[in-house]
Amino acid sequence: MHGQGEYVWTDGLVYTGDFVANRIMGTGVYQWPSGASYQGGVLNGKRSGFGSMHFAGTDVVYTGQWLDSKRHGQGKLIFDKAQKCFYEGGWKDNMKHGQGTMRYSSGNTYIGEWEGDQKQGQGCMQWGEGEVYTGQWAAGLQNGIGQHVWIQPHSPGAPNGGNHAFFLMHNRYEGEFQNGQRHGYGTLFYATGAKYQGQWQLEQKHGRGVFIFEDGTVFDGMFAHDQPVLKAGEAWGPAGPGIKLRVQDLLKDRDNQQAVLTILSNELLCVNTELRVIYDAYSSRQQGMPWGWGRPQHSAALTSAQLWQLMRDCHVPEPDCGLTHINTALAQVSPAALLVFTMEILPQACAPSPQLKALLQELAPLELSSVVGASPQSLHDPCRQLLFCDFCEALVRIAHVKFRHLPFLQQRLHQLLHSHILPHAVQSGVSKLWLPQQSEEALQALHSATPALQPLFIQIAAHEQGSASMDTASAASAQGAVESSTAAAQTSSAGGPQPSSGDSSVRSCLNGSRGGEGQLAWAAMSASLRAVLQVLQQRQLLGSGVSLQQALAGFQGACYPPSQAQQEELADTSSLSDILNLDSRVIFPEFVEGAARCCSQEAAETGQASWLEPLRLLQAKLKEQEYSSTTHIARVR
């Protein structure tokens, strides 16, 4: 038999299709007496290649690749007529294998890796609209490191989820799992703002741990079967009304520390409702800026990037209280008991596994990362998460820095709250990055320019630090950061992955790069305005229409956005020397905005209709220049 034909078996199976030298080979149709059918490729009588099979008596249909009459390769198996229940992805020997998506009849969805028809490896499971697990799987269950989030579904017609009542239904666990249960080491973030960090056993808090209540009260001790083990006379729960502040380090010279802490707590308690509205508004806000990367998935907590925007909206930054000062204050927000637990108790209580170290590299605070050997969050990391009690403590620490001329800490806090935060916080809408033209095109242009600006900023900051205090090894590590960041920029412009050099040195020096591609390498760095402007001038990156004084004003505006009254005052001022500070330090987000302001000035001076063209020209100059070596940067002295 050769060519087209039909063959009928004694049991009623019929094949119609191609024959080659008496063999069933090519394309054909099988029809079974049961009603099942197959149409597609065949090889030596077996289903092979691409084909579609309808199973008898059901709505089940498989369309995809076959090998030796088994599902093998890529394919989609549909279980119902409405096609709402299906598996689409890799197959091996009739079993799900590799990357795939499973949509269950209940509406639940799993996207991730499979092996032997079971979830195995990395994957994300969503149960309806209420629960999401992202992490490692083994034998079909959560095993290893993962994140489990419980989310209250948003009701149709209800107001936007950015309110405290919504977040009260939102809990999040990050840590170790065993056979589908919380087991080992992990952190549970309660929607109320409380947090437990410590050991777990079979879904329950069990072993040593630290529990931080919503008001900041800390319990450090043992837990058994989800309950605290209390000593005689020891209380469990918040200490009382108000926020429990941990700012004793700011009151070292005061004899009445407890009285001052009570006054500070009462000051915050008086505006508690207003602060919660502000906290919820900013924590739910999407970042309308190219540097707002890395918002933790499913997190209701305020991030440091969102706090930066709040501070800018409220006109808090100034030369003596810039974002570098604010981030330094944020780094001090951590309970002493948690420090002791993570630095002394945790290493003895549970030896961190390599998997746990990998998790902590992404999620852990500075003090915990240093214990387990993971990369800590960097000082200027936009992803740092602040609970409500942390937010309140941060306000106290920021007030201490900004109003240091006032004699008492309570006066400083009152001034910050009533002169800046409460009157100016944007409680609805979206805080906008300063742009000459508020448009999607403008924001997209700044997004595309960011990868090109990142290596330049890292070079400036690393070289300035190197010239001041970095030793040879640190300088080499900083150079590795530049190389890694350059590779990341090339990857972004090329649209695909490229090898990045110096990855290990990036991790050891910067502690902020994630995924080995340097995208947050800048989070450990800052640079002075003096160094920024000197390099821009030396490399002729400033437009011909922008003077050094105008560029200085542009970067100053990026660091300390003036209010309307301040703008009018500056317009009548011939000298900027009283407000400009060349030694002020900038972080990468401010550097990006400063570059945009300079491009806007260039467009205005040269009569261009849009500032986007100068921005594209700046990108082209950076691409042309060799910035993989710091030899092109003159020493900043």
N, C-alpha and C positions, 0 to 999 in steps of 0.2 A: 504494500500500500504506500502510495506517495501522492501528496497533494491534499485536496479537501476530501473529507469522507465522514462516515459515521460508523461507530462501533457500539454494539449492544452486548452487555454481559448477561449471563444466565440469571443473575439476581435482579435484573431490571435496570442496572446502572447504564446510562447512555452517554457516550462522548461524541460530540460533533465538532470537527475542526481540522487542524493541520496534521498531516502524517509525513514523516521523513524516513525513507528506507525501512518501512514496516514498524516504525516507532512513533508513538504519540509525542509530537514535538512541535512547538511553535505557539499558536494561539487557538484556544478552543473553549467549548462549553461542556461542563459535566452536569448531568441531571440525575439525582438519586430518586429512587422510588418513594422515599419519605417526603419529598417535596423540596429538599435542599438543592441548591444549584451553585455552580462556580463558573465564572467567566473571566478568562485572562490567560497568562502565560503558562505553558506546560513544558516539562523537560523529562523525557523518558517516562511519560505517563504520570508524573507527579506535578502538583501545583508548584510552579517556580516563576520567579520574576514578579511582575505586577498583576494583581487580579482582585476580583471582588466575589465574595461568597455570601449567599443568603442561607441562613440556617432554618431547618424545617420547623414549622409550627410556631415560630416566634418572629419578632420584628428585628432580631439580631442580624446585623450586617457588618462584615469586615471588608475593608478596602485598603489594600496596601501591598507590601512585599511578602513573598513566600519563598521558602526553600525546603525541598523534600516534603512537600504537602503540609508544611508547618508555617505558622506566622513567624516571619523572621526578617528583621530590618525595620523600616518605618511603616506605620499603618494606623488606621483608625477603626476601632471596634465600637459600633453603635448598638445600644441595648434596647431602645424603645423607638416607637414610630415617630414621636415628637422630636427625637434626636437631642433630648436634654440630658440623657445619661449615656456617657461614652468614655472611652479611653483613647487617647491619641498620643503616639510617641513610639519609642523603641520596643522591639520584640526580639526574643531569642527562644527557639524551640517551643513555640506556642505560648510563651510566658512573657509578661511585661519585663523589659530589661533596658536599662539606660535611662535617658531623660524622657519623661512623659507627663501627660496631664490626665487626671481621672476626675470626671464629674459624676457624682453619685446621684441616685434618684431623689435623695433627700435635699439636694441642692449643695451639699458639701463638695469641696473641691480640693484636690491635692495636685501640686505642681512640683516635680522634683525627680529624684533618681529612684530607680527600681532595680531589683535583682531577684531572679527566681520568683516572679509574680508578687513580690513583697516590696514595700517601701524600704529602701536601703540607701544610705548616704545622706546627701543634703536635700532638703525639701521643705515645702510650705503647705500646710493644711489649714483650710478655712472651713469652720463649721457655721453654715448660714452666715448671718451678719454679726454674730455675737462673739466668736472665738477665732483666734488665729495663732498657729504655732509655726515658727520658722526655725529650722536648725537641723540637727542630725537625727537619723533614723537607723534602726537595725531590727530585722525580723518583723517589720511592719509596725513597730512602736517607736515612740520617742526615746532615743538612747543617745547619750552624749551631751553635747552643749546645744542649748536652744533658748528661744524666747517664746513665752506663751502669754497672749494678751486676751483679756476678757473685755469686750466692748458692748455697751448697751446700744442696740440698733436705734438709728435716728428715726423718729416717728414722722410720717408725712404731715406737712403743715406746721411742724414744730419749728421754733426758731433755730438759728444756726447753732451747731454743737459747741461753739466757743463760750460756754458758760459753766459755772462751777457745778450746777446741778447735773449737767451732762457728764462732767469728769468724775463725779462721785460714783458713776457706774463703770469706771475704767480702772482695772488693775493690770499689772504687768509683772511677769516673773522672768528673770534672766539667770541662767545657771545650768546646773547639771540635771540630767534626767536618767532614769533607769526603768526600763519596761513600761514606759508611758507615765511615770510618776516623778514628781520632784524628789530627787534623792542625791545627796552629796552636798556640794556647796552652791549657794545661789542667793539672789537678792529679789525680794518681792516688793514692788512699788505699789502701795495701796492708792486707790483713787482719791482718798481723803487727804493725801499728802504725807502719810506715814510711810515708813520703810523698815523692812527687816532684812538684815544681811547676816548670813551665817549658815549653819549646817541644817540639812533636811534629811528626813528618813520617811520613805513611803508617804509622801504628800504632806507630812507634818513637820513643823519646826521641832528639831530634836538635836540636842548638842549645844555647843557654844554659839552665841549669836548676839547681835546688837539690834535693838528695836528703837527706832526714832519715831516718836509720836508727832502728830501734825504740828503741835505747838513748839517742837524742838526738844522736848523732854527725852532723855536718853536712858534706856535700860540696857545694861551690859551684864549678861549672866548666862545661866544655863536654861535650856528649854527641854521639856519632856512631853511627848505626845501632844504637841501644838500648844502647850501651856508653859508659862514662865515658872521656873523653880524659885520661889521667893524665900528669902531669909526672914528670920523673926523681925517683925517691925518694918519690913520692906514693903513699899507701896508699888502698885502697878497701875499706870495710867498717867495722863497729863498732870503736871504739877499744880495747875490751876488755870484761871483765865489768862488770856494774853499769850504772847509768844515768848518762849524761853530762849533767850539770846546767849550766844557763846562768844562774847567779846571782852572777856576779862583781860586779854592781852592789850586792849586799848585803855585799860583803867589801872595800869600798874602803879601809877603814882597817886591813886585815890584811896583814901582810907575807908570810905563808905561805898564800896563797890556794889554791894547788894542793893543798897538804896538807889543807886544810879541805874542798875539793871531794871529795877522795878519801874522807875520813871520812864525809861526807854520802852519797856514793854507796854506800859499804859499809853504812851504816845502812839504806838502802833495799833493798840487795841481801839483807840478812839476813831481811827480811820480804817479799821479792819475791813469793813464792807467795801469801801472804795478801793482799797489795795487788792482785794480779791477780784473785783471787776477788772481792774487793770491787768492783773496777773493772767486771768483767763483770756482777756482780749488779745494780749500779746502772745501768749503761748499757743493760741489756736491760729495765729496769723501766718500765712505763707510768706516766705521770704521773697520780696520783690527786688532782689539784687543778685548779681552774679556770684557773690561770694558766700551766699547763705547755704552752703553745702551741708549735707550730712545730718539733716534733722532725723533723730532716731525714729525708726519706724514705729508707728502706733503709740508714740509717747505723748502724754498730755502735759508733761513738765515743760517749764520755761527753759529755753536754751540760752546760752550766753550771747549768741548772735541776736536773739530777740531782745535780750536785755540791752545790748548795744543800741538797738533801734529805739528802745524806750528812752535811754539816756539822751540820744540825739534829739528825739522829739521834744524832750523836756529841757533842752539847752544846758545840759550838765557839763559836757566836755569843755575844757579850757586848757591852756598850756600847762598849768600845774595839776590838772586832773583830766588827762586824756584817757583814751581807751587802754593804753598800757598801764596806767595807774589803776584804772577800774578793774582790769583783769588780774592785776596783782592782788587787789582786795578780794576778788572772787576766789583766788587760790587759797585764801585763809579760811574759807567757809567749810569747816569740817569738824564734827564733834571729836573732842579729845579721846573719848571712849572708843570711837571708831578707829582712830589712829592706833591706839594701844592694841585693839583687837587685830587689826590687819597686820601690824608690824611685829607683834610678839606672840599672839595666841594662834592666829590662823596657820602659820607655818608648822606649828606643833600639832594642831588639831587635825589638819588634813593636808597632806603633801599635795600641792597642786599638780594635776596631771598636765601633760603637754597640751591636751585639748582645752583644759581650763585656762592655761596661760594664753592660748590663742584668743579665747573669748575676752579675757581681761585686757588684752592688747587693744581691743576695740571699745570695751565698755567700762573698764575700771577707772576709779579716780587715781590721782597721782600717788597717794600713799600706798594703795593696794598694789598697783603695778610695780612699784619698787620692790615689794616683798617677793612677788612671784616671778620676777624677772621679765615682765612684759613691758612694752613701751608705754609710758604714762601719757595721760592727756597733757598736751602742751599748754603753755600759759595763755596763748591767744586762740585756743581751740574754739570754733564756733559751736561745737556740739555739746559742750559741757551742760549738764542738766541740773536745774535748780528746783527743788521742792519749794512750796510756799514759805516754809519756815526759813529755808536758805535764802530766798528772795528778800525776806524781811531783814535777815542778818546782813545781806549784801548792801541794802540801803543804808544801814548804820555805818558800815565800813566805808562806803563811798562818801557819805556825809562827813566822816572823820577826815577824809583826804581833802575834799573840796572846801570845807569851811574850817580849816585848821586855825584860822585867825580868831575864831570864837573860842572862849575859854572852856566851855563845858560841852561834853558830847551830846547831852540832851538838846542843847541849843542848836548844835550842828544838824541833828536829825530833824528838828522842827523846821529849820530853814530849808532843808532839802525837800521835805514833804510839801510844805505850804507855799514855797516860792517856785518850785520846779515841777515836782511829780504830779500833784493833784491838779494844778491849773492847766498843765500842758499835755498830759498823757492823752493819746488818741485812743479813745475807747470804742470806736467803731470805724469801719473802713479799713484801708490798708496804708500803713506808713510807706512813703515812697522814697526811694533813693533819689538824691538830687540828680536831675538830668536836665540839660537845656531844653529837651523836648520830651515830654512825658508820653511815650508811645511804645507799642510793642516792638517796633522796629529798632528804636533806640536802645531798649533794654536788651534785645537780642544781639545788637552790635557790641554792647559792652560784655555780654556773655562770651562772644566769640573772641574778643580781645584779651580776656582774662588769662588763658593759657600762655599767650605770648608775653604777657607782663610778669607772670609768676617767676620765671627764671631770672629775669633782670632784678626783681626785688630781692630774691634770695641771694644773688651775688652781692648786691649792695650791703645787705644786712650782715651776711657771713664775712665779707671782707672787712667791714667796719669793726665787727667783733674780733676778727683775727688780728687786726692791726693794734687793737687795744689790749687784748688779754689772752687770745687763744693760743694754745701750744701747737706744735707741729701736727700731732695726731688729730686734734680738734679741727685744725685748718683743713687737713686732708678729708675729714668727715664732712665739713662744710662744702668742700669742692664736690664730694660725692652727691650732696644734696642738689647742687646746681646741675650736675650731669643727669641725675634722675628726673629733676623737674623739667629739664630741657627735653628729655626723652618723652615725658608725659605730654609736653606741648606739641611735639612732633606727632605723637600718636593721635592727639585731638585733631590736628590739621590734616593728617593723612587719612583719618577715618578708620584706622585699624591699629592693632597692637604692634608695637615695635620693641625690640630689645632695649632695656634701660640699664645703663651702667651705674655702678656705685650704689646698688640697692642696699647692701648691708651697711655701708657707711651712712646712708640716709637714716636708717633705723637707729643706729648707734648715736648719731649726733643730734638728730632733730626730734626723735620720739613722736613726731606728729604725722609722719607720712603713713597713709593707709593703703593697703593693697599693694604695697611695694612700688607705687608709681608716683609718689611724691606729691599727690594732689593736695595734701595738707602739710607739706613740708614747711610752708611759711608760718604755720601756727606756733612755732617755737621762736620766731624771730621778730625783731622790730629794727627800724633804722631811723636815724636822725634826719630831720628836714635838710640839714646842711649836706649830708652825704647824698641824699636823693637828688637834690638840685645840682650838686657838683657833677654827679655822673650823667644826669640828663644833659647838662651843658657840654660836658666833655665829648659825649657821643653825638652831639648835635641832634638830639631827639626832640628838643623844643622847636616848635614851628618858628618860621622867620618872623611872624607877627607877634610873638610872645616874648616879652622882656623877662629878665630874671625876676624882677619885682612882681610882675603879673603872675608868673608861675608860682612864686612864693605865696602870693595871696590866694591862688587857686588851691594849693595844697593845704594852706591854713584853713580855708573854708571847708575843705573835706574833713579835716580833723575836728574842727570846732564850728559846726554850722551856726551862723549868727541868726539871732531872731530878727524880726522885721525892724524893731527899734535899733538894733545894733547895725543893721544894713544901712539905715538912714544916717546913723552917726558916722559910719565909715565913708559914706559918700561925701560927707562934708569935711573929711579929714585928709589933709595933704600928705601926712606922714603916717606910715604904718608901723613905725618902729616900736610904738608902745604896745602893739598887740601881737606882733610877729615874734616868734621865738625859734631861731635856727636850731636850737638844741632840743626842741620838742621831738618826741619819737612817734613814729607812725607805724601802724601794722598794715598788712597787705590790703584789707578792704579799703582803708583810707587812701592807700597808694593808688588803687584802681580808680577811685572817685576823683582823686587829685589829677590823674592823667586825663580823665574825661573833662574836667573843668579847664585844663590847659587847652585841650582840643576845641572847646567851645570858645575860648578867648581867641584862638587862632582863626576860627571861622569868622568871628566878629571883626577882627582887625583886617582880614583879607577880603571881606565882602562875600564870603561863601554863604550859600543859603542854609546849609546844614553843617553841624559839627561832626557828622558821621564820616565825611570824607577825610578830614584831618586825622580821625581815629584810625581809619583804614591805612592811611599813609604811615602812621606810627607803627602799626602792625607790620607793614612791609619793611620798614627800616630795621625793626627788630629781627625779622626773618633773615635779612641780608647780613646782619652783623654776626660775627662769631662770638657767641656768649657762652660757650661751653668751658671757657677758661677765665679765671679772674685776672689774668695778666693785662687785660684791657682796662681795668679799673685802677685809677690812680689812688694812692693811699690817702685816706681821709685823716687829716690831723687837726 
